[in-house]
Amino acid sequence: MASPKIIHTTDNDFDRDVLGASTPVLVDFWATWCGPCRAIAPHLDALADEFDGRLKIAKVDIDHHPDVATRYGVQSIPTLLLFKDGKVVDKMVGNPGAKSKLAAFVTNRL
């Protein structure tokens, strides 16, 4: 079950939801047909709980909202971009496998 703490942002709302956020934001560029994207979803749900208040997690469905993906050069999914103060500070492409790797990716940059 998807965490209610994860937001689903759009081409129209991305600047407000992500660039204007007061906390760092981990953005997951994904699609419903992407197996690796579905595989990391439970890990992102867990991170949303673990980092609640310190990190916001947002998802962008590239099939429905391709403009943001194009703007940030997303060429394969899943792609995770970590934003801090409205700027990309790191990028992870592909499924890292373990939740601990995702947690380390975020922790090392907060």
C-alpha positions as CSV (number, residue, x, y, z in Angstrom):
1,M,0.0,0.0,0.0
2,A,1.4,3.4,-1.0
3,S,2.3,5.8,1.8
4,P,0.1,8.8,2.2
5,K,3.3,10.8,2.9
6,I,4.4,10.4,-0.8
7,I,3.1,13.1,-3.1
8,H,2.3,12.6,-6.8
9,T,3.3,15.7,-8.5
10,T,2.6,16.9,-12.0
11,D,4.2,19.0,-14.8
12,N,2.1,21.9,-13.5
13,D,2.8,21.5,-9.8
14,F,6.5,20.4,-9.8
15,D,8.0,23.8,-9.2
16,R,5.8,24.4,-6.2
17,D,6.0,20.8,-4.8
18,V,9.7,20.2,-5.3
19,L,11.6,23.4,-6.1
20,G,9.7,25.4,-3.5
21,A,9.9,22.8,-0.8
22,S,11.3,23.8,2.6
23,T,12.9,20.3,3.0
24,P,15.0,18.2,0.6
25,V,12.9,16.3,-1.9
26,L,13.6,12.9,-3.4
27,V,11.8,12.7,-6.7
28,D,11.1,9.3,-8.2
29,F,10.5,9.4,-12.0
30,W,8.6,6.2,-12.8
31,A,5.8,4.6,-14.9
32,T,3.2,1.9,-14.1
33,W,4.6,-0.5,-16.7
34,C,8.2,-0.3,-15.2
35,G,9.0,-3.4,-13.1
36,P,12.0,-1.9,-11.3
37,C,9.9,1.1,-10.5
38,R,7.3,-1.0,-8.8
39,A,10.0,-3.0,-7.0
40,I,11.4,0.1,-5.3
41,A,8.0,1.6,-4.4
42,P,7.8,-0.2,-1.0
43,H,11.3,1.0,-0.1
44,L,10.2,4.6,-0.9
45,D,7.1,4.1,1.3
46,A,9.3,3.0,4.2
47,L,11.7,6.0,3.6
48,A,8.7,8.4,3.7
49,D,8.0,7.2,7.2
50,E,11.6,7.0,8.3
51,F,12.5,10.5,7.1
52,D,9.2,12.1,7.9
53,G,9.7,15.8,8.5
54,R,13.3,15.8,7.2
55,L,12.6,14.6,3.6
56,K,9.7,14.8,1.2
57,I,9.3,12.1,-1.4
58,A,7.5,12.9,-4.7
59,K,6.7,10.7,-7.6
60,V,6.4,11.8,-11.3
61,D,4.6,9.4,-13.7
62,I,6.6,10.1,-16.9
63,D,3.8,8.8,-19.1
64,H,1.3,11.4,-17.8
65,H,3.8,14.2,-17.0
66,P,6.7,14.0,-19.5
67,D,7.7,17.7,-19.4
68,V,9.5,17.6,-16.0
69,A,11.3,14.4,-17.0
70,T,12.5,16.0,-20.2
71,R,13.5,19.2,-18.3
72,Y,15.8,17.1,-16.1
73,G,17.2,14.8,-18.8
74,V,15.6,11.6,-17.5
75,Q,16.3,9.0,-20.1
76,S,15.6,5.8,-18.2
77,I,13.5,4.8,-15.2
78,P,13.5,4.5,-12.3
79,T,15.5,7.7,-11.9
80,L,15.7,9.3,-8.5
81,L,16.8,13.0,-8.2
82,L,17.5,14.5,-4.8
83,F,16.7,18.2,-4.7
84,K,17.9,20.5,-2.0
85,D,17.1,24.2,-2.0
86,G,15.5,23.8,-5.4
87,K,18.6,22.3,-7.0
88,V,19.5,18.7,-8.0
89,V,22.2,17.6,-5.6
90,D,22.4,13.9,-6.6
91,K,21.0,11.3,-9.0
92,M,20.5,7.6,-8.9
93,V,19.4,5.6,-12.0
94,G,18.0,2.1,-11.7
95,N,16.8,0.0,-8.8
96,P,19.5,-0.1,-6.1
97,G,18.0,-3.3,-4.7
98,A,18.0,-2.8,-1.0
99,K,16.2,-0.2,1.0
100,S,19.4,0.3,2.9
101,K,21.1,1.6,-0.3
102,L,18.3,4.1,-0.8
103,A,18.5,5.2,2.8
104,A,22.3,5.7,2.5
105,F,21.8,7.7,-0.7
106,V,19.5,10.1,1.1
107,T,21.3,10.2,4.5
108,N,24.6,11.0,3.0
109,R,23.1,14.1,1.3
110,L,20.8,15.5,3.9
